[in-house]
Amino acid sequence: NIYQTEVLSEPEPAGENLLYSNFDTPFDISEIAKGMGIQSERVTDPEEIGPAVERALSSNKPSVIDVVIDGSL
């Protein structure tokens, strides 16, 4: 299991309990979800997060919102 191999084997940074992912080649989680038949969308503009959440909630279906951030900050 990748979680056990990659995440649990990492030393805990400075006593903080953090869980995160950082991939050299980003992938589109919304497309993966669509391939599984789940309603999804990818958001790159922070102003679109609220409307995306509203669309997901109003659909009354399982939904994925893939929010792309600048991980270098």
Residue frames relative to the residue before (quaternion, step in Angstrom):
aa qw qx qy qz dx dy dz
N 1.0000 0.0000 0.0000 0.0000 0.00 0.00 0.00
I 0.4902 -0.7054 0.4347 0.2704 3.57 -0.74 1.10
Y 0.5984 0.5628 -0.3661 0.4372 3.60 1.05 -0.68
Q 0.6814 0.4760 -0.2893 0.4748 3.57 0.86 -0.93
T 0.6904 0.5008 -0.2844 0.4378 3.57 0.90 -0.94
E 0.7958 0.3499 -0.1607 0.4674 3.57 0.74 -1.07
V 0.7660 0.3886 -0.2112 0.4665 3.59 0.76 -0.99
L 0.7343 0.4388 -0.2590 0.4487 3.57 0.70 -1.01
S 0.6561 0.5123 -0.3216 0.4513 3.60 1.15 -0.46
E 0.5574 0.6054 -0.3897 0.4135 3.60 1.25 -0.26
P 0.4799 -0.6497 0.4911 0.3261 3.61 -0.98 0.73
E 0.5201 -0.6366 0.4686 0.3236 3.56 -1.08 0.71
P 0.3729 -0.7669 0.4740 0.2194 3.63 -0.59 1.11
A 0.8641 -0.1411 0.0707 0.4779 3.56 -0.74 1.14
G 0.6950 -0.4974 0.2815 0.4364 3.58 0.99 0.77
E 0.5327 0.6135 -0.4214 0.4028 3.60 1.23 0.03
N 0.3141 -0.7332 0.5720 0.1913 3.55 -1.10 0.67
L 0.1479 0.8180 -0.5303 0.1664 3.57 0.18 1.33
L 0.0830 -0.7541 0.6480 0.0678 3.54 -1.21 0.60
Y 0.2029 0.7783 -0.5658 0.1816 3.57 -0.64 1.10
S 0.2570 -0.7291 0.6080 0.1809 3.54 -1.36 0.17
N 0.0195 0.7690 -0.6389 0.0073 3.53 -1.09 0.70
F 0.0431 -0.8210 0.5686 -0.0296 3.56 -0.36 1.26
D 0.5059 -0.6515 0.4742 0.3077 3.58 -0.97 0.86
T 0.7577 0.2140 -0.1239 0.6039 3.58 1.06 -0.76
P 0.2928 -0.7797 0.5218 0.1844 3.60 -0.30 1.20
F 0.1592 -0.7732 0.6047 0.1060 3.56 -1.12 0.61
D 0.4996 -0.6740 0.4779 0.2602 3.52 -1.22 0.63
I 0.2725 -0.7950 0.5246 0.1362 3.57 -0.13 1.31
S 0.6152 0.5577 -0.3621 0.4236 3.60 1.04 -0.67
E 0.6516 0.4980 -0.3218 0.4731 3.61 1.02 -0.70
I 0.6077 0.5332 -0.3511 0.4724 3.59 1.07 -0.68
A 0.6580 0.5042 -0.3036 0.4697 3.58 0.94 -0.91
K 0.6350 0.5236 -0.3330 0.4601 3.61 0.94 -0.85
G 0.6399 0.5356 -0.3197 0.4488 3.57 1.02 -0.79
M 0.6886 0.4321 -0.2625 0.5198 3.57 1.25 -0.43
G 0.5764 -0.6242 0.3607 0.3848 3.57 1.28 0.16
I 0.5248 0.6259 -0.4119 0.4040 3.59 1.22 0.37
Q 0.4956 -0.6336 0.5031 0.3159 3.56 -0.99 0.82
S 0.1654 0.8001 -0.5602 0.1364 3.58 -0.80 0.94
E 0.0112 -0.7737 0.6317 0.0471 3.52 -1.34 0.29
R 0.3694 -0.7051 0.5693 0.2055 3.53 -1.27 0.58
V 0.1236 -0.7965 0.5910 0.0317 3.58 -0.85 1.01
T 0.0932 -0.8050 0.5850 0.0312 3.58 -0.83 1.03
D 0.6865 0.4256 -0.2579 0.5302 3.58 1.27 -0.38
P 0.4781 -0.6970 0.4473 0.2924 3.63 -0.63 1.06
E 0.6355 0.5412 -0.3385 0.4344 3.61 1.06 -0.63
E 0.6575 0.5143 -0.3089 0.4558 3.60 1.21 -0.32
I 0.4670 0.6925 -0.4484 0.3183 3.60 1.24 -0.17
G 0.6621 0.5178 -0.3065 0.4467 3.60 0.84 -0.96
P 0.6906 0.4593 -0.2943 0.4749 3.62 0.77 -0.94
A 0.6255 0.5329 -0.3437 0.4547 3.61 1.04 -0.70
V 0.6389 0.5078 -0.3215 0.4802 3.59 1.02 -0.80
E 0.6362 0.5272 -0.3277 0.4582 3.59 0.96 -0.83
R 0.6558 0.5021 -0.3153 0.4672 3.60 0.93 -0.87
A 0.6546 0.5138 -0.3158 0.4558 3.57 0.94 -0.86
L 0.6850 0.4842 -0.2885 0.4616 3.59 0.89 -0.91
S 0.6923 0.4834 -0.2895 0.4508 3.58 0.94 -0.83
S 0.5906 0.5873 -0.3725 0.4094 3.60 1.18 -0.35
N 0.2330 -0.7974 0.5144 0.2128 3.60 1.20 -0.54
K 0.5849 0.5212 -0.3838 0.4888 3.57 1.14 0.73
P 0.5978 -0.5027 0.4410 0.4421 3.58 -1.21 0.26
S 0.0084 -0.8161 0.5756 -0.0499 3.59 -0.86 0.95
V 0.1966 -0.7411 0.6288 0.1295 3.52 -1.28 0.53
I 0.0825 -0.7505 0.6535 0.0533 3.55 -1.00 0.89
D 0.1796 -0.7859 0.5886 0.0605 3.55 -0.52 1.25
V 0.0843 -0.8112 0.5786 0.0049 3.59 -0.25 1.29
V 0.2346 -0.7839 0.5657 0.1022 3.55 -0.57 1.23
I 0.0382 -0.8042 0.5930 -0.0139 3.58 -0.79 1.05
D 0.5051 -0.5938 0.5193 0.3501 3.54 -1.32 0.24
G 0.2266 -0.8315 0.4972 0.1000 3.56 -0.19 1.28
S 0.5686 0.6207 -0.3862 0.3772 3.60 1.22 -0.09
L 0.5372 0.6503 -0.3995 0.3590 3.59 1.22 -0.22
